[in-house]
């Protein structure tokens, strides 16, 4: 059963669902909004940003960041959560690249990986709503509550930071520039070379193979 707004309030008041800090304005008809927290690790800039100080994080096209939630969650053994990006940021081109399940017994902040699939930078302001979480009431408490590596986390770990800093990829911006250079080169050849069929076919095949390689590079990168 998905909890309604009144169910969420009651579950929070009774201590079954911890939301710290709790905000009435974040309670939605059947979900609760989570805000951007204080930390973000950015792959392109190779740095960890204090969002409380800077005020925002800019996610470049093709870039990957890990962002913490402002709220800490605590679920008892009879409740689970399902979260996802708000439609506002999904429509701008962001996708979340982490699991959506918050298991019963979980305690701590969520750390969410985000990738910008658009061709323009996307700004994520500190304390802005970017996730929404549904809470589900289970028919009976679980026998084995969550006890994984993310239990009780309050900030990015050295492993999180290492993964982001070592991430290598070709951004969409770089890919577009490479394709533009390739097209420009082909156009120049058209004007300066007396084309023959074998040469023409060879160049066409080369262009197609290069384009496919670039597209596959982007797909593999975003899937990591």
Secondary structure as GFF3:
##gff-version 3
##sequence-region A 1 224
A	DSSP	alpha_helix	5	13	.	.	.	ID=ss1
A	DSSP	beta_strand	17	20	.	.	.	ID=ss2
A	DSSP	three_ten_helix	24	26	.	.	.	ID=ss3
A	DSSP	beta_strand	27	28	.	.	.	ID=ss4
A	DSSP	beta_strand	31	42	.	.	.	ID=ss5
A	DSSP	beta_strand	47	50	.	.	.	ID=ss6
A	DSSP	alpha_helix	51	54	.	.	.	ID=ss7
A	DSSP	beta_strand	56	59	.	.	.	ID=ss8
A	DSSP	beta_strand	64	69	.	.	.	ID=ss9
A	DSSP	beta_strand	72	75	.	.	.	ID=ss10
A	DSSP	beta_strand	79	85	.	.	.	ID=ss11
A	DSSP	alpha_helix	87	92	.	.	.	ID=ss12
A	DSSP	beta_strand	94	96	.	.	.	ID=ss13
A	DSSP	beta_strand	101	102	.	.	.	ID=ss14
A	DSSP	beta_strand	107	108	.	.	.	ID=ss15
A	DSSP	beta_strand	111	116	.	.	.	ID=ss16
A	DSSP	beta_strand	122	125	.	.	.	ID=ss17
A	DSSP	beta_strand	129	137	.	.	.	ID=ss18
A	DSSP	alpha_helix	158	165	.	.	.	ID=ss19
A	DSSP	alpha_helix	172	192	.	.	.	ID=ss20
A	DSSP	alpha_helix	197	223	.	.	.	ID=ss21
###
